Amino acid sequence: MASVILFLTVVGAIFGLASAGVADNRVDTFGKQQNGSCDLPEALVKEIRGYQPIVNKIVDKIVNGEYAGRTWDSLAELVDTFGARVAGSEQLEKAIDYVVDKMQADGLENVHTESATVPHWVRGYESAELVKPFRKNLPLLGLGSSVGTPRGGIIAEVLAVESFKEFETIPAEQVRGKIVVFSPVWESYGRTVVYRSQAASVASRKGAVAALVRSITPFSIGSPHTGQQHYQDDVKKIPVACITVEDAQMLLRKYRRGEQMEIHLEMADRPMDPVVSRNTIGELVGTTYTDTSVVVVSGHLDSWDVGVGAMDDGGGAMISWKALTYLKAMGLRPRRTIRAILWTGEEEGLYGGAAYKEAHKPQEQKEFNFFFESDIGTFEPRGLDFVGNADAECIFREIVKLMGPLNATEFETPTDGGPDISHWTTRGFPGASLLNKNEKYFWFHHSAGDTMAVEDPKNLDKCAALWAAAAYVVADLSISMPKDVQP
């Protein structure tokens, strides 16, 4: 265990040291013992457990009381008003203005935006048709940053493989001039998404004229899924799109039988010049620390251009915003400021988080205490996962135990759903993301199926309650969360 000095923010009630107005006095280090168990001071454990009545109040008000259903209603109004909110679009910028107005109406403090330059890519007309040996429409979605085809499209012979490893065995002369179809087996999102991000470059390197990829999803009813892809610097840019699981598997089977196939592919997609977007920020200002030791709750407001981004990540953005709204309405103002950040440009590569990190880097060690992010669904909550050092982990484990009223006491490490906050958590800042029953998340992810139909009002209330309760406790604790920050 790395020894970490904990900082006391309001010390009198727990350790009997100095007065409650003295900030961040040092206390003894603690954390995990050699056998991996936690050894927190009894007084700190008692303090954390003392928050149970407040947690119970937060849960009851949001899940069963006057705020029940409001999170779902607010999310529905957002997505019904603006639809999809892809980076660079007018819809996203109008949605940002809308959220600013609504945050101010909710009485949040220091509501503002901060600029971030984001990619701008526009989907045009897209069509793919198997024309040989028979005619069949192939639903597809171009991938972010893809170039288009020449006007009228291209007609080319098909080469289909299951994996990059298989593709490596095929000589370049057999690939040149063909449309390469990649139909990988779903292993997990993290392992399979490499085909979406790299297929165009891998195929282009051997002379392919386009690449089509099995949608990155474990389940399909004939719907394609989009997402970002990245051209390597030393390859010719070729069109690339995802097709349905069913069609990718069919094309692979036919190719392996030795059938000759041709596809007519037409894509009018256009990469544009980057534009300036904005992260959206609102606060519940702390009673003791207003500019330091901030607790961030966050999700991203941008989405892909198909569906309406209700699940990815409207729900995560909404619970971050509404957690502050509900806490203020309940008269619960913690010692530290809780800051809601609705990131922009996440889908194309965490651009909002990167811009925010650079803007706040000079003061980040003093400014930030803890980061929350929800970006992998807002289904029925199970608990919270965590990343940070051993001392912070021990504290956070105790906090998660308070979430019994929501049946959300599961703890996992490291985090799985905190992409934008990884700008900080990978460098030693402590953070957490939402654990929820999201087994079907990738069924709808980046597809036309990402709508309000996948959001349940009661489960969204529970996620908002978990977010508000956990953020409040972290923000109100008498100690700051330990951190081992690297530059």
N, C-alpha and C positions, 0 to 999 in steps of 0.2 A: 504494500500500500504506500502510495506517495503521500507524504505528510503535507497536509494543507491547513493553513491558518484560517480559521473561521472568523468572520467579522461580526461584531455585535452591533445591532442598530438601536434597539431599545432594551437595555440590559437589566434594569432594576427588578423587574417582575420575575426574572428567571434566575439570574446568577447573583443578584445582590451586589452588583458592581456599579458604582457611580450612579448617575441619575438617568431617568428615562430619556432625557433630552440629549444625551451624549451619543453620537453616531459612530458605529463601526469600531468600537474598542475591541482589542484582541481577546480571544478566549482560547482555552486549551484545544489542541487538535484532537480529532477523533475520526472514526470511520470504520472500515472493515478490519476485523482481526485477521490473524494469519490463516485461520480456517475458513475465511470468506464471510463469516457472519458479521453483523453490524454491532457496534458498541457505542451507541449514542448516549450522551449524558442523560440521566434520568429526568432532569429538569426540562431538557429540550423535548424529550418524548412526551412528557406531561403537557408541555405547551402545545405541541402539535395536536395531541388528542383533545385538547380543550377547544379546538375549533369545530368539533362535531356538531354542536347546536347551530352554529352559523351555516355549516354545510347543509344540515337538514333544512334550514329555513330557505336557503337558495334553491335546493332541489324542489321543495314543496311549492314555492312560488312559481317556478318556471314550468314544472311538469304538471302540477295539479291545480295551481292557483290562477291568479289574474293574468299571468303571461303565457299560459298554456295555449299552444297553437299559433302564437304570434310570429315565431321564427319562420315557420312554414309559410304563413301568409306574406311575410316580408320578402322571402325568397321568391315566392311565386310572382309577386308584383314586380320584382327586379327582372326576372327572366321573361315574363310576359311583356314587359315594356320594351326591353332592349334585345331580346333574343341572344344569339351568339355574340361573343365579345372578343374577337381575335385581335391580336396585337396589330396596331397600325390602323384599325378600323374606326370609323365614326361612331359605331355603336359602343365600342369600349370607352371612348372619350366622353360620350354622353352619359354612359353609366357611371363613370367616375364623378362627373358633375352632380348627378343625381344622388350618389352616396354622400358626397360632401354636404349637400343640402339636408339630407335626411339625418345625418349624424348631428348636424347643428340643431335640427329640430328636436332630436332626442336629448339635447342638453350636454352632449360630450364637449370636452374642452380641447383647445389647441387643434381644432380640426383644420387640416391643410393638406396639400399635396406636395410631393417632391419629385422632380423630373428624373426620367430614366429613358435613355435612347434604346429603342427596341427594333427588331427586324420588321419589315413590312412585306408580306407575300399575299398575292391575290389569286384565289382559285378562279379559273375560267371554265369554259366548256370542257367536259371530260367524257370520253367514251372509249370503251374497249369492246371488241367483238371478235369472238373466234369465228374465222371465215373459212377455215379448212381444218378438218374434213367435213364439218357441217357448220351452220351458222348458229351462234349462241351469244346472247348478250352477257357480258362479264361486268357486273357492277364493280365500281372502283372508286377510290378516293386518292387523289394526288397527295404526296407527302410534302410537308412544309419545306420551303426553299427549292422545290423541284422546278426545273426548267420545263417549258412546254415542248411539244413536237412542232415541226413545220406545219403551216396551214394545210389542212386536208389530212394530216396525220401520217403515219408510217404503217406499212404492211410488212411484216417480217416473220420469219420462221421462229418457232418456239424451241427453246432448250430449257428443260426443267430439272431441278436438283432439289434434294432435301436439305443439304447443309453446305456451308462454306468448305468444309473438308472435302466433300464430294466434288464440289466445283473446282477445287485446286487440282484435281486429277485430270481435268479436261483440257486438252491443248487449246491455245488461243485461236488457232486456225478454225477450230470447230465452233468457237463462240462468236467470232467476228461477224457482224451484221445481223445478229439474232436478238430476239427479246428473251431475256433470261428470267425464268420464273423460279423463285425460291419458296419452297414449301416446307419450312422447318417444323419439327415436332414441338408442341408447346411443352416447355419444362417449367418455366416461371416467367413472370414479366421481366425480371432483371436479367435472366439468361437469354430469353428469346428476342428481346427488343433490339439486340445488336443487328439483327437482320433488317429491321426497319431503318436503322440509322446508317448502316454501312453498305447495303445491297447495291446502291447505285455506283458507288466507287469501286467495289469489288468486281462488278460486272463490266464496268467501263474499262477497267485496266486491261481486260482481255478483248476489247473491241466490240462489246455489246452495244446495241443502239437504244435499249431501254431495259428497265428492270421492273418486274412485278413481284410483290411480296405477299405471302399469306398474312392476313390481318393478325395483329398481335393480340390474340384473345383465346381463352380456352374453350369458348362456346360460341356457336353462331347459328343464326337462322337466316343466313343469306345476306348479312349486312357487313359492308366494309368498315374498317376503322382507319382513321388517319393518325398523324403524329409528325414529329419533326425528324428530318434526316439531315445528314451533313456530308457535303462533298469534300473529299480529300484534295489538298492543294494541287497535286500533280496529276490529276485525271481530267479527262473531258467530261463536262457535265451532261448527263443524259436524263431523260424523263424517268421518274420513278413513282410508283403508286402501289397502294395495297388493294388486293382483291379479296374476295370472300374466302373463308376457310374451305368451303365446299368446292369452289372453282379451282383453288390452288391444288387441292388434293386430286381432283379430277384430271387436271392438266399433267400432274406428275405421274399418275397411273397410266395415262395414254402415252406419255413420252417413253416410259419404261417398257411399254409393249412394242415400241418401235414405230408408233404412228407419227406421221409427219403432220404438223399443225402450223397454222399461220394465224396471227392476230393482227387486226387493224386497230391501232391505238392512236387516239387523238386527244391531246391535252393542250389547253390554252392558258395554263398556269403561268404566272409572271412574278418573279422576284423583283421587288421595288427597292428604292433607296430607304435606308432606316429613317424612322421618325421619332419624335420625342413624345413619350407617354408619361404617366405619372403614377407613383405609389400614393395610396390614399391613407391618411393617418387621422386617428382621433384618440383622445386620452380620457382617462379617469385619473385626475391628478392626485397624487398621494398627499397624506397629511403631514408627512415628515420629510420625505425626499422627493423633490419635484423634478430635478434635472439629473439625478444620479440613481443608480440601482433600479433601472426601469425593467418591468416585466412585460415582454412582448407577447401578444396573442395574434395569430396571423393565419391567413389563407390567401389564395390568389384570385383576383377579380377577373382576369382575362380567361378566355376559353378558346377552344377550337371553333372553327366556323361551321361545324355540323352539330346537330342537337342545339341545346341552349345553355350548356354548361351549368346545369342545376347541381349535378353531382360533382363534377370536376371543373371548378372547385367552388361553385356558388355556395354550397352548404358550409364548407370550411370558412369561407370569407364571412358568411352571414353569422355563424356562431361566434366568430371573433369580434365582430362589430356589436352584436346584440348582448354578448356577455357583459360589456361595459354599460350598455343601456340599462340592463336589468339590475346590475349592482348599484348603479346610481339611483335608480327608482326605488330601490329597497333601503337607501340610506347607508349603504355599506361602502365606505371609502377607506382603503387600506393605507398603511404607512408609505408604501412605495407607489409610484405611478404605474398604472397598467396602460399600455399603449397598444391599440389595435392597428395593425398594418395590413392593408389589402394590397398585395403585391401586383405588379403589372409585368407582362412579358415573361411569365414563368414557362409557358408551354414551349417557347422557342429556345430556352436555355438559361432560365433563372436571371434574366436581365434586370428585373426590378430589384431583386435581392443584391445583385452585384453593385448596382448604382448606389443603393442605400448603404452598403458596407463601405464603399469608398468615401461617401459624403460624411459618414460618422466615424471613420477610422481614427482620427486624431484623439477623440475622447471616448472610444468604445469601452475601454476597461473600466472607466468610472461610470459610463452611461448605462451599461447593460448588466442586469442581474440574472435573467433567465429568459429563454425563448420557447414559445409554444407555436406549433404549426399543425393545421389539419389539412391534408391533401391526399387522402386515400379513402374517401367516403365518409358520410355521416349517417351510417346505419346504426343499429342498436349498439350502444357503447359497451365495451368489455373492460376497459381500463385505460392505462396510459403507458406508453413506452418512453424510454429515457436514454439520454447519452450525456456523459459527464464523468468527473472523477469519482473515486470511491466514497469520499465524504459526502458529496452532493447526492450520490445514489442512495446512501443510507437515509438521508433526510427525505428524499422524494419517495422512497418506499413507504415511509410512515405516512406521508401525505396521501398516497394512493389508498391506504387502508381506510381513510375517512369516507371513501366513495361507496360504502356499503348500501346506502339508500337507493343507489342506482344499479346495484349489482354490477359495479364496474371497478372491481378491486384488483384486476389482473395487472401484473407488472412485467414488462419485457425490456430487454436492452440488447442491442442499440435501437435507435429510432428507425422507423421504416417510412414514415410519411411526412418528412420535414425537409423538402428539397431546398427551398429558399433559405431557411435558417441554417442550412449546412455551411453557408459562408462563415458562420460563427461556430457552430458546434464541432466542425472538423478541426477547429483551432483551440478547443478547450473550454469554450463557453458551455454551460449546462443547458439542456433543452429537452423537450418532450413532444411527442405527437400522439394523436388520437388512435387508440386501439378500438376497432369496432368490428361487428360481424359482417365483413365485407367480402365474403366468399364469391359474390356475384359482381363485384366491382368491375372487373375487366370484361364482363359480358357487355357492358354499356360504354365503357371507357373510349373516348375519342370517336364516338359513333353518333348516328342520328338518334339513338336510343337514350342519350343523356338528356332526360327531360324531367319535369316535376313528377312524372309517374313513378320514378324510382325512389322518391323521397317520401318517407312516412312522417306525418306530423308529430306523432308521439316520440319516435326515435330521434327526430331532430330536436325536440324539446330536451330529451335526455342528454344529447350531446352538448347543447347549449348550457345546460345545468352543470355538467361535468367540467366544461371549459371555464365557466364563471367561478365555480367553487375552487377548482385547483389553482387558477390564477390568483384568486383572492388570498388563499392561504399562503402561497409563495410570496405574494407581494406584502403581506402583513406580518410575516414572521419576524421575530426579534433579531434574527441573524440573516446576513446575506448568503446566498448560495455560493459555496466554494467553487473556485475555478482555477484551472492551470492554463492560462492563455498563452498561445504561441503567436508570433507576429503574423 
